[in-house]
Amino acid sequence: MKHQFIAMTGRVTMEESMFSRSLFSPKNKRHQNRVSKPLNILTAVFCIILIGLTSACGPTPEELSAFQTVTAMAAFTPTPQPSPTPAGITPDHDLTAILASAADGDVITLAPGVFSLAQGLNLDKSLTLIGAGDDQTTITTSKPYQDVTTMLMFSGTGTLTFKGIKIEYTGSDPAALIYMQSGTLWLEDCILTGATLSASGKQVGAISMANDAAAVIRGSHIAGSLNRLDPENPLKIPGGIFLAGTNKLTLESTSITDSYIGVYAYGQAQVTITDSHLTNNYTALTLLETATASISGSTFSNCSGSCIVTANDSQASISDNTFSDSPDALAIQITANSNVQINNNNLSSVKSAILFMDNASGEAVGNTIEAFTSIGIVVQNESAPMITNNIVILSQATYEDVIGISYQDSASGEARGNQFTNLYLAISLDGDAAPLLDSNTIEACRTGISYVDNTAGTANLNVISNGETGIMIKSPASPTITNNTIQAFFTAMYTEPEDWIEKLTVIDNILTSGEPEILIVTVTPMP
């Protein structure tokens, strides 16, 4: 059986072959293969997402070099905002001529209306343009700048500022909205819309940055161009922000919507996102090479791929965010050698919440994972994260194949102090996985912990209750089981074959099997 997915590179087919392991049930053998299906499908989806993002989503180095010159800019130093002139320029004035004659540092106030440029411009001096509001003042053109495929270009060393303005490209020729060759872009209370794909069908972004350029974006909306998508790949909606080199991007209280990629950063780029909303994007944030990001207090929703993807040697801190309403998507995907700290997030209504794969490292601490449909946290390949004090829960008990944590391949690391409730299986281990499972609480899960294949590691001080089976171990798996307290309706400890338990280290566990005894006590009230 094959599963097909739309990816950036076109129609891609992946064999359903990465996971053939199955769980086994001592009560009913028909449950043996129930877990393999979601693992196969989920892994295929993860691979397609990663292949698309790392190979085809952004501009190639050759395309990006078309934007770049040998000019280097000074380090990022935001310029204090000047005061606007009281009078507003009206749309019947020639804005191109006004910008050309403006002095470095001028503040230009624009009245309500639509300012139509004959073609895109290259601005090379510090300017501040202040409109009457992003719903009242619009700057637009249907023809890009003659030398670079963008509507507006900045090649100065200072700061280009827009406030209270809608910037819209309406032409059919390929163009970004703003290309920062150097200097600093400052956007406040603005809307950007109308970006296109490149001539070769690549993403160029609503904003594209090069060299040491920086951008600070507050209270603004970067909108994808739903009417400019690739008809052969409807997921490829142009928009978003593209960073390379040593670019710096700060997003505050800003929304990025309806784009194939929200933010795409590589090289040594630095991204900071706070109190922002990234919605209806295939992927909201992608980090490659040695790019870094700090994401906090933000909302990621309606992702159709992975909300956040990290690759290569990138690093990220992801804390106090909300991921939701992405039932066919993965919230956070950590790949290659990237290191990511995932703390105190709420992840709900997703297919899966977190994936560590390849040699990825980092931690997932204090997160709440709920209303997911496949696997809460997946740990694959050689990855070895710390998974601590998370709550993984469904609102009611399920017999569907929903798993809390799945350790696969040669994965290791620790799962400590986590709470699992109402799942089909709390912790699954297959392949050669050998993590430490310590002090976890597992309640009302059909099976607490399952070891198959050549898995090992230690289960210590876990409390498992109100499920059918506490711990299942199938030969040749050889974990060490110590100091656990297990109460199960069918069996607290099950091994296959039955005498396999004699070959294992099983010490100081409190095991209670069978239905709980119900005592009815009648108390006669005293007169």
Order of alpha helices (4+ residues) and beta strands (2+ residues): beta-beta-alpha-alpha-alpha-beta-beta-beta-beta-beta-beta-beta-beta-beta-beta-beta-beta-beta-beta-beta-beta-beta-beta-beta-beta-beta-beta-beta-beta-beta-beta-beta-beta-beta-beta-beta-beta-beta-beta-beta-beta-beta-beta-beta-beta-beta-beta-beta-beta-beta-beta-beta-beta
